[in-house]
Amino acid sequence: MNSDSNEPAADGIVAVADERRRRAIRALAVQDLDRRGLSVQSAAHDASGDDRLVDDAGHQYWLHNLQLQCAKLPESEWAGAVEFHFRQQFAAREAPRVGDLAYVEFLAQVRTRLQQPDTSGMLSMNYARPAFDGLVAELSRDLPTAVRTVSDSDVAGRDLDFLYEVGQRNTDAEPTTIDRLDHEVFALTGDSFFIASKALNMPHLIDTVLGGRAPLGVLFGVPYRSVLLLHAVGSAAPGEAVSLLASATLRQAYDAPGGTVSHNTYFWQRGTAQCITRINPDTQILEILVDGAFGEVYTAAVRQRVDGQWDAQNEMEDEG
């Protein structure tokens, strides 16, 4: 009884602390911008924890990622994080515009980027292409100290297919650390903002990470920009592999740096990605959806593994 009655009080204390932190981060942001000679006020859709500010020139400042970052830091580091955030942002703003670059310079900077559609209204990106499960493939510029999103005006009059081709090639080449986890699940990580975006070229990942073989398809997760999880279906026990990959994806997506790309796990086969997980709205438990194309492949993989174990057992008995 006492434990139950104290839970709402504990939740209330946490909520108050969270709101205090959010207000403090917002105040630090306003102070930092003021030191830069910028007066800001609330922008459209401004909300606590999803703060949106606008200056007199119409430049908007979205603090969502900064709030997530500071939530994981001690209070003594908040001011430094805010200063660094805006220093990077203004460095990107001061970079030459696409129109001022030689075309070859732009091509060297461009990257494809997989992420959720931008709803801030800060840039027009109607050129962005649908990827899968509501995610989009956008173009970004990889600058020395920041990443800058490519807008409609940046690509106007240019060969968009060629930009995506070059951008994906550059994204594929981003430095990556590859770790083999249990059950033949591979984790790709790095400092780059474009690690998850490598999922836009799955054949390349099959060749470079999975040894060129994934005849039954690939399971993958893209929790946030700097992490990609992969597994060739059939290379290990299917149930254990999908459970590990799905739970790792969900865990990594929680309060992810730079925001979540997706908390879902996907099955890729012949150019199509199928979402195979969901959070049960009643129980809040992660569920694996073994249906459709994935259901067929999963059943086949289980059967192959059982048949292989049966054959191995028979061989041992014959040798005995």
Helices and strands as residue ranges (DSSP letters): H 2-35, E 40-42, E 52-55, E 60-62, H 64-71, G 75-77, H 78-94, G 98-100, H 103-109, E 110-115, E 129-130, E 136-142, E 147-149, H 152-155, H 160-172, E 177-180, G 182-184, E 186-189, G 196-201, H 202-208, E 218-221, E 227-232, H 238-253, E 265-269, E 272-275, E 277-279, E 286-288, H 292-319
